[in-house]
């Protein structure tokens, strides 16, 4: 396998590490959360590695939402812990059709730890 054959999750980790932030969608009522397409009675919180990728979703039922940056360190140390405790999956860099991988918070933490050699 070559280095150009990275998964969408690996691309998300690399891009967010490079920028130092994660993007979510937020409005006065809270953050965007979706139903899982894979697991019954499971919520998924989508996040994007760029503001532009998040902003394209601020239409239709999400027109009141806006992209909000979350510092990467806060995302790893606080958000992923809280989402794991709440049994919420992550949707990293979902496309315009709101489809993509659904990832356990602990799996994403491991990707950040392994790829940054933090132990």
C-alpha positions as CSV (number, residue, x, y, z in Angstrom):
1,X,0.0,0.0,0.0
2,X,1.3,3.5,-0.9
3,X,1.0,6.6,1.3
4,X,-1.5,8.0,-1.2
5,X,-3.9,5.3,-0.3
6,X,-5.2,6.8,3.0
7,X,-8.6,6.3,4.4
8,X,-11.0,9.2,4.8
9,X,-10.5,9.0,8.5
10,X,-6.7,9.2,8.1
11,X,-7.1,12.2,5.8
12,X,-9.4,13.8,8.4
13,X,-6.7,13.2,11.1
14,X,-3.9,14.5,9.0
15,X,-5.8,17.7,7.9
16,X,-7.1,18.5,11.4
17,X,-3.6,18.0,12.8
18,X,-2.2,20.3,10.2
19,X,-4.7,23.1,10.9
20,X,-5.0,22.5,14.6
21,X,-8.8,22.5,14.6
22,X,-11.9,20.6,13.9
23,X,-15.2,22.1,12.6
24,X,-18.7,21.3,13.8
25,X,-22.1,22.9,13.0
26,X,-23.7,24.9,15.8
27,X,-26.8,27.1,16.3
28,X,-28.5,28.6,19.4
29,X,-30.1,25.2,20.0
30,X,-26.9,23.2,20.0
31,X,-24.7,21.1,17.8
32,X,-25.7,19.0,14.7
33,X,-26.3,15.4,15.6
34,X,-27.6,12.8,13.2
35,X,-29.1,9.3,13.4
36,X,-26.6,6.5,12.5
37,X,-27.2,4.9,9.2
38,X,-25.5,1.8,10.5
39,X,-26.4,1.3,14.2
40,X,-29.9,1.4,15.6
41,X,-30.6,4.0,18.3
42,X,-27.2,5.5,17.9
43,X,-26.3,9.2,17.3
44,X,-23.5,10.4,15.1
45,X,-21.9,13.8,15.4
46,X,-20.4,15.0,12.1
47,X,-17.2,17.0,12.1
48,X,-15.1,18.4,9.3
49,X,-11.4,19.2,8.9
50,X,-12.1,22.5,7.2
51,X,-14.6,25.4,7.6
52,X,-15.6,25.2,3.9
53,X,-16.4,21.5,4.1
54,X,-18.6,22.2,7.1
55,X,-20.2,25.3,5.7
56,X,-21.7,23.5,2.6
57,X,-24.1,21.7,5.0
58,X,-25.7,24.9,6.3
59,X,-28.7,24.6,4.1
60,X,-32.3,23.4,4.3
61,X,-32.9,22.0,7.8
62,X,-29.5,23.1,8.9
63,X,-29.7,26.7,7.5
64,X,-29.7,28.1,11.1
65,X,-26.3,26.4,11.8
66,X,-22.9,27.9,11.3
67,X,-19.4,26.3,11.2
68,X,-17.6,26.6,14.6
69,X,-14.0,25.8,15.1
70,X,-12.9,23.5,18.0
71,X,-9.2,23.5,18.9
72,X,-7.7,20.1,18.2
73,X,-6.3,19.7,21.7
74,X,-9.7,20.4,23.2
75,X,-11.4,18.1,20.7
76,X,-9.1,15.2,21.6
77,X,-8.9,15.7,25.4
78,X,-12.5,16.8,26.1
79,X,-14.9,16.2,23.2
80,X,-13.8,12.7,22.3
81,X,-14.0,11.7,26.0
82,X,-17.5,13.2,26.4
83,X,-18.8,11.7,23.1
84,X,-17.4,8.2,24.1
85,X,-19.2,8.5,27.5
86,X,-22.4,9.4,25.7
87,X,-22.0,6.6,23.2
88,X,-22.0,9.0,20.3
89,X,-20.2,8.0,17.1
90,X,-18.3,10.5,14.9
91,X,-18.8,11.3,11.2
92,X,-15.5,12.6,10.0
93,X,-15.5,14.7,6.8
94,X,-18.9,13.5,5.6
95,X,-19.6,14.6,2.1
96,X,-22.6,16.6,0.8
97,X,-24.8,13.5,0.9
98,X,-24.0,13.2,4.7
99,X,-22.6,9.8,4.2
100,X,-19.3,8.4,5.3
101,X,-17.6,6.4,7.9
102,X,-19.0,6.3,11.4
103,X,-16.2,6.0,13.9
104,X,-16.0,5.3,17.7
105,X,-14.4,8.2,19.6
106,X,-11.9,5.9,21.1
107,X,-10.8,4.7,17.6
108,X,-10.2,8.3,16.6
109,X,-8.2,9.0,19.8
110,X,-6.0,6.1,18.9
111,X,-5.4,7.5,15.4
112,X,-4.3,10.8,16.8
113,X,-2.1,9.2,19.4
114,X,-0.5,6.8,17.0
115,X,0.1,9.3,14.3
116,X,1.5,12.0,16.6
117,X,3.5,9.5,18.8
118,X,1.9,10.8,22.0
119,X,2.0,8.2,24.7
